[in-house]
Amino acid sequence: MYDFLITGAGPAGLAAAITAAELGRSVIVIEKGKVAGPEPRGESMPQHELFDKLIHPGFLQEISGFTSTSRRFHSSADKKNTLIKIKEPYYFFNWRDLIDPLYEKAAAAGVEFIFGAEVTAVKTAASAGDDDGTATGVYYTKNGKTKELEARAILGCGGRSCPIAAHYGIDTKAAACPTVKYRGRMNTPLPTWFTDLPGEPDLQFFAVLPNSFESVAGFPPAFAYIFPLGDSCIEAGLMLRLSQFEKINNISMPTDRQVMSAWDEAKTSLSGFADFFIDTSTEYEKLTSIQNRRFIENNIMPGGGAVLIGDAVGMVDANGSAGLYYAMSQAVGWSEMLSEAMNTNSEIWSRENCEDYLSRQSKWKFYRYIKRSFKLISFFERIMFRTFGTDKKLNFIWPLISAILKSAS
Ligand SMILES: Cc1cc2nc3c(=O)[nH]c(=O)nc-3n(C[C@H](O)[C@H](O)[C@H](O)COP(=O)(O)OP(=O)(O)OC[C@H]3O[C@@H](n4cnc5c(N)ncnc54)[C@H](O)[C@@H]3O)c2cc1C
């Protein structure tokens, strides 16, 4: 019987594990990959005290090879563009440079890890068929064998396909926007239009209206983005924007193959964007998803015992797909609250306690920000992709779009 059993050694799971272990709790993490955070995801964020506390002061600056303080948004067909200055510089880094120190810190604090083990279901105190009993553990498979482990608190930090959420029938895919993640090396100089741009021409976002691709009929709205990271290196992607999905006519959810066809078309013919791929060697290219379509507020599972954290509930800044800080902050907050309850009270999942946790969570500053961010992005995408969702209309009202973007940044 552990105090904490954490599903998933991503940024949220690792942050929760470090915090709980440093508060004197016994912690075990089950990760399906062979290492912590097996698949690269977000590789940029602004400085927050949280990282100084979790690892050591100055950590983010140490691992970062590139910073950015501006973004440029391009209208459809790249007819207009707007430079947005952001308040805090964004630090870019390599995923492993973030994950490995988090893992090392957790291991040094006494956290136990089981790698190559996939959590498949939740064990509850309820009798068979009754799903509302308190979660007391998980079932997982390793080397073809099913095993189980018990804990006083189960943290569902399994990201976009969290098995804890799935066990309770929560569709985390409803929060997901398919996204292609790409890294490459340019063998030609940066496009001249890009280097000629006034201001600091760092990150570039290209609006892709509904139905923009010839190779895939009815493709939903999206943003294609390019981050030229120096040393001829680029990070890029195509991120579907689905907050208005049900309300825009004549679009449908593309299959994985269709997303990749649209991506190939973007690389060869999306105005402005394609200039970065003329002679670029691919280093990483994979279809994944960013959780920025919905936000699941009730994250304590029925009956208590388990709570969903990070991407599992859509803790991503829907405005800019920044999820690392929010996922880790939420994880730290829950580890602290539950550790405190374990010190004082054996009934940590009483109705009264659960109400108190949710009430405290709802007051966290970043939590309130995330909720607002989802509302704002939905409004913005309604204007951009629905109300003015044609090339002509969008370019006509671009000054309004620019004003909204500036006020939101
Ligand atoms: C392309 C892309 C770009 C992004 N860019 C940024 C950015 O620039 N800045 C930013 O702040 N955020 C960014 N994000 C978002 C950020 O990466 C996520 O919000 C963050 O990784 C969430 O952390 P998490 O721990 O909740 O989930 P994850 O990082 O998804 O970690 C989940 C972990 O759970 C494990 N797992 C899953 N299922 C099981 C199972 N059944 N059993 C055991 N283990 C399991 C996984 O292997 C994984 O290690 C980006 C995301 C993507 C996809």
The ligand as a Gaussian input file, in Angstrom:
#p B3LYP/6-31G(d) Opt

LIG

0 1
 C        3.112000      18.939000     -30.527000
 C        2.953000      19.485000     -29.148000
 C        3.511000      20.703000     -28.838000
 C        3.340000      21.248000     -27.569000
 N        3.951000      22.426000     -27.287000
 C        3.919000      22.900000     -26.028000
 C        4.711000      24.016000     -25.668000
 O        5.427000      24.584000     -26.499000
 N        4.665000      24.446000     -24.382000
 C        3.909000      23.816000     -23.434000
 O        3.900000      24.260000     -22.275000
 N        3.154000      22.740000     -23.754000
 C        3.158000      22.258000     -25.011000
 N        2.452000      21.126000     -25.322000
 C        1.603000      20.513000     -24.296000
 C        2.425000      19.738000     -23.255000
 O        3.379000      18.915000     -23.891000
 C        1.459000      18.890000     -22.441000
 O        0.456000      19.722000     -21.891000
 C        2.215000      18.145000     -21.319000
 O        3.107000      17.230000     -21.874000
 C        1.193000      17.446000     -20.426000
 O        1.848000      16.634000     -19.510000
 P        1.125000      15.336000     -18.900000
 O        2.120000      14.757000     -17.974000
 O       -0.215000      15.699000     -18.418000
 O        0.878000      14.355000     -20.158000
 P        1.933000      13.621000     -21.110000
 O        3.098000      14.491000     -21.376000
 O        1.161000      13.143000     -22.283000
 O        2.434000      12.372000     -20.263000
 C        1.603000      11.244000     -20.062000
 C        2.462000      10.047000     -19.668000
 O        1.604000       8.947000     -19.345000
 C        2.093000       7.765000     -19.953000
 N        0.975000       6.840000     -20.129000
 C       -0.097000       7.006000     -20.963000
 N       -0.942000       5.951000     -20.858000
 C       -0.406000       5.116000     -19.926000
 C       -0.819000       3.857000     -19.391000
 N       -1.931000       3.225000     -19.792000
 N       -0.035000       3.258000     -18.444000
 C        1.127000       3.875000     -18.031000
 N        1.571000       5.057000     -18.529000
 C        0.805000       5.671000     -19.457000
 C        2.694000       8.281000     -21.272000
 O        3.619000       7.369000     -21.838000
 C        3.351000       9.579000     -20.816000
 O        4.669000       9.380000     -20.334000
 C        2.580000      20.550000     -26.586000
 C        2.017000      19.318000     -26.893000
 C        2.206000      18.771000     -28.156000
 C        1.622000      17.439000     -28.477000

